[in-house]
Amino acid sequence: MSLSLNTAVIEPLQGATPPDQQSRRMLTRALDQALASIDRNLAHFGDDFPAPSSIAGVYPAIGNIEWTNGFWTGMLWLAYEATGARRYRDVAARHVLGFHRRQAEKIDVNHHDLGFLYSLSCVAAYKLTGSTIAAEAAMGAAHLLLERYQPRAGIIQAWGDLNDPEQSGRMIIDCNLNLPLLYWASGHSGDLRFRQAADRHIEAAARHIVRPDGSTFHTFFFDTATGLPRHGKTHQGYADDSCWARGQAWGISGFPLVFRHNGDTRLLDLSKVLANYYLNRLPEDGICYWDLIFTSGGEERDSSAAAIAACGLLELAKNLPLLDPLRADYEAAALRTVGQLSEHYANTDGAPGGGLLRHAVYHKPHRIGIDESCIWGDYFYFESLVRLSRTWEPYW
Ligand code: GLY
């Protein structure tokens, strides 16, 4: 007689901790709200994409030209996984064709954000549907990313032409999230050059972007001729020696995501260092200011950094041993963050083209997207809800 798995029941566990009903209710409500907003925006944007940040609360529609396009496609893949509804998959699969064209025709790919773009669109498509065109596009993007590798310094240059003296030899902490594309490409193709470049880059980030006190530089320059480290500098933070909140969040989440691929447990230790620095500088409601130099007062919050940090804390906690003394604290901090975001930062006005989260900051020094929605904040908020509500395999 065969065992019928779908009729087996879970017997209540004697003495078990009662479920936290408040968190469950929060999660159900937040997921419903997020899916309603995604449906509204699916109708609003069609096959277009939301811009990186909103203007007066509404995202302008753009083509596939920004570093941020993958976040919307990634949200559609998450919605497909969360619901099984075909409408999300159909649009995301059409996006994949555009992503294929983008890398083949080299449209706005002269930067390192190819991991953000292609992990959430094409690697996700390949993992969820086995699409060979998606795999081909992701491999093409990984090749473009590898071209930015500076072998003496052992880093992937973030922005601009490789010969541009302003940008030459600059790595940035955000790039931690671009590295999973390289590890995926090595696994997919058997070509170890992708993995070796990613290993060198993460080592350089660990040594030079992280400061001794556990804060981070946003960007760091190397001499590409000698490979020697030069100096840190901010780009989107308050000052060269302050700690840009979103950069810290990219670090908290990026180090454990790279650990998934290379098994280097030092990266988990480093993520803890960054997480504790971050968590110890939060205001009362647990949602960071745009730079961690601010802990109170009238500066803007960055809800997008908080959403990234929540996903990072969950990824970090998941990879820590059961008896690690900080594991439960990180899970609790992530849950609290998501609860605060859903209670006080989620957008409930229902306007087409609006974001999931309000009160993010894109680029304060350049005065772009201040106290607006940012599409990566929406993506990571939704990813955090999916992480909390089901067993989920990252696209990263
Ligand atoms: N990676 C660019 C940003 O976080 O604004």
Boltz pocket constraint, residues with backbone or C-beta under 6 A from the ligand:
constraints:
  - pocket:
      binder: B
      contacts: [[A, 174], [A, 236], [A, 246], [A, 362]]
      max_distance: 6.0
